[in-house]
Amino acid sequence: MNFEALPAQAALRRIVSEGIDPVLTSVGFSASRRRLTWVRSSDEVHHVIFVLRKRQFYDVQWGITVAGASEVLWGVPSDISDVGQAVMSGTPGSIRHPAPGQSWILESAIDQAALSKIVEAVRDDMQIVADRLVDFKTRRDVRKYLLQNREPIDDRDFVIPANLPLKLLTAATLALIDGDDEVCDLLPEVETQMAPFRDKLSHDRVARLRRGADELCS
């Protein structure tokens, strides 16, 4: 290793301290106890930015989590810091393309000049994501956005739930949490769209939604 290179862990610390923390904390995010995760919370929704690590590879993901949604969608208690429980999620590249700060590789030693380019790209992409998520302040904001089209595959700026059946199920879940009788209108459509799926998870999701909507829709 030459004196101009940094070990991978030191390089990661610099990416976090210069490319992630300053951007996110300035717009209301806080570092979570979950590793490489930042959360910005409001009364109804939580914006989550997470850096997935697989050996030397790092990938930025974002999501919007809602307390109570995972109980319907996954049958597990909500963890608002878990991007895997997001009602809508994506990557910097789903918001804009190209997204040079979305993914990077940290080998055992990182050249300082190359690291500076990663830091700059990450900082820019973090700002893009944080700014985009500002549009989603309430559960209704998310629900309305999801329901703007009924295309089989939604190719807008999120990755999940791009498929129509899951998108409708998610929107109906958000309506249920809000106590909005829109869930009663969505339920038949959800049941129709989910009918081809015979797996236990799909069956249980619809059953949980139906049970939750029974009182509201009776």
Secondary structure, DSSP 8 states (H G I E B T S, - for coil): --TTEEEHHHHHHHIIIIIIHHHHHTTT-EE-SSTTEEEEE-SS-EEEEEEEEETTEEEEEEEEE-TTHHHHHTSS---TT-GGG-SEEE-HHHHSS--TTSEEE--SEEEHHHHHHHHHHHHHHHHHHHHHHTT--SHHHHHHHHTT---SB--SS-SBT-BHHHHHHHHHHHHHHHT-THHHHHHHHHHHHHTT--SHHHHHHHHHHHHHHHHHH-
